[in-house]
């Protein structure tokens, strides 16, 4: 089977995909889902930024695990040979074993490579995002922990990866689903023969898809079929994983979004070549990896909310916009704890001495934690980490450790009494977790 199979609903056009091919408006935001005609033939495979994922064994050069997000993607074994050759070449040139890199493959694809101790993860995408690299990284780690006994094996049966396959599905699909996410169902889904983990799951998915209308959101499908939101997310995930349907990943209200690397030069370029609506342009220009979707929508006006979310969902699918990765969310949580502890210390020694203490601590720890140089102390005595879109998940881990170092220095300040000290730290962590709990939830965890 190939990726260009017939679908109901929405054909893509150049730039930002339109929901309604007969809509005469100039931008996607001016065409609603309700206006969409039922089209028997449309290719939704291009709605997926992710094309194929595979894990490559450093020792054997084979790919023990792979999954195609769209039909007709590149052959994982062929790609594994290319990646192995590239890794070997870079090793000879640099004298080092590169653990993370990327390379353009073909006219419109990028291979994102994330290496572990003995497994190399490769994800083919249209556009690289730090969110997808973070997910690939978690998959590599999980595989190495779960299948350490295969490190020197020449070959294995696919059946042993069934539970791991479900983990990868949760990471790349279920974790990204919100109540507003839209399901794009093809007219030929009945013709696709797939294997399910069990007959009961196959029956449930088939029944669900039979009654599902293309273009329904997760919430709408749950209401129309009398199911819970979580039940629908599970069924949709199974269907997406088997290429029966595709998704438009509409962000949730509490999601924090960011532009992917170099996408601002495309989305915010003069003349608006992608024909993005003005309310959505306003929202995109406001993305700073800190504000939730709901807070940004207040700036553009509630009457535009649904249409802006639909347009942003298309840009997420295309890899121009992303949810911030889990590593960045943990940095923001740690940043919150640091700011609260600075406020406590300021009540003890005063704001000026607190700022001076933190600056000295940063200078002393800079060699061990260079990311301390990216921490700024604002006038209101809160900490702010400088994070840009080029930082990898590993960079964000280093930033997290740097903030942790500063928290530890404040915790052991001579004037912070040890008995009160522990309670204050625990209170700050609890308060910040309450603030950030919805952003730290990860389906795969």
C-alpha positions, 0 to 999 in steps of 0.5 A: 500500500502507498501513502496516497490512498483515497480519503474522505474530507480535506485535500491539501493545497499549497502552504497552510492546508484548507479544510474546505476545498470549495471555500472561497476565503483567502485563509484557512481560518475563514473556512470552518469544519462545518463547511467542509464537503464530504469528498470521497478522495483526498490524501491525508497522509501529507497531514503527518509531519512524521513519516517513519521511525526505526531503531538501529543496532550499532553492532549489527547495523540492522533495525530491530524495530520500525514503524511507518506513520504513513504508507509508502514511506521509505524502507527502514532497512534501506535507511538504516544502511544510509544512517550507518554509513553517515555515522561511520563517515562522521566518525572518521572525519571527527574522530568522535561517535556523534550521538545526535545529528540530522541530515536532509534526505530527499527533497522534503524530508529530514532524518533526525538521529538520536543515539543511545549506548547501543541503539540509534533512533532515527525519525524521518520528518518533514520538519525537525522539531525539538518536541519530536527529538525529545520523543525519539530520545525517550523511545531510544532510552525505553528500548535500551532499558527494556531490551538490554538482553538483545544488545549483542543479538543478531536477530529477534522475533517481532512479537517481543516488541508488542508492548514496546510498540504500544509505548511508542504509540502513546508517545507519538500519538496519544500524548498529543491528542486533545479533546479538540483534535480532529479525526480525518477518516479515509473512505477506504479504511475498511479495505486496509487489513491490519493486525490488532493486539487482540480481537476485542480491540479490533472489534472496538476500533472497527465499530468506532470508525464505522460510526465516526464522521470524518472531521469530528473532534475527540470530544464530538466523537465521545458525545455522539457514541456515548464514550468517555474522552479517554476511551475515544483517545485510545481507540483513535490512537489504535486507528492512527497507528495502523494508518486507518485515520489521520489526525489534525492535532489541535492544541489543548488550552493548557498546552504551551506552544513554540515555533520550531527552528527556523519556522519564523522566517517562513510563518512571519515573513513579509507579505504573508506568503502562507496566507495565514489569517491575521488573528493566527499571525498575532498568536504566532508572533506571541509564542515565547514557550511560556504562555498557555494556549488559553492565555494567548487566545485571550489576546486574539479574541474569543470569536476567533478562537476555534478558527485560530486553533484549527489553523494552528493545528495544521501548522503543528501537523506540518512541523512549523509549530510544536508543543514544548518538549517535556525537558523544557517543561521541567526547566520551567518548573525548576525555574518556578521553584528557584524564583520562590526560594529567591523570594524567601531568601529576600525576606531574610537578607533583603533583595540586593543581597539575594541578587548578589548571592545568586550572581556570585553562586552563578559565577562560581558554578559556571565552569561546572554548569555553563548553562548558569550563564543563561539564567537572568535575574529580573527586577522583581527578583524572579529567575528567567532562563534564556531558552532558544529554539536551537536547544536540544533535549540534552541542552535542556537537561543541562539547563535543568541541572544548572537551575538545580545547582542554584536552588541547592546554593540558596537552600544551604545559605548560612541564614536559611535555618536548616529546620525551616529550610527543608520545609520551605523547599518542599513548599516551593516545589509543591506550589510550583507542581500545582501550577505546572501539573497540567503541563507535566502530564505525559501519557507515556509515563 
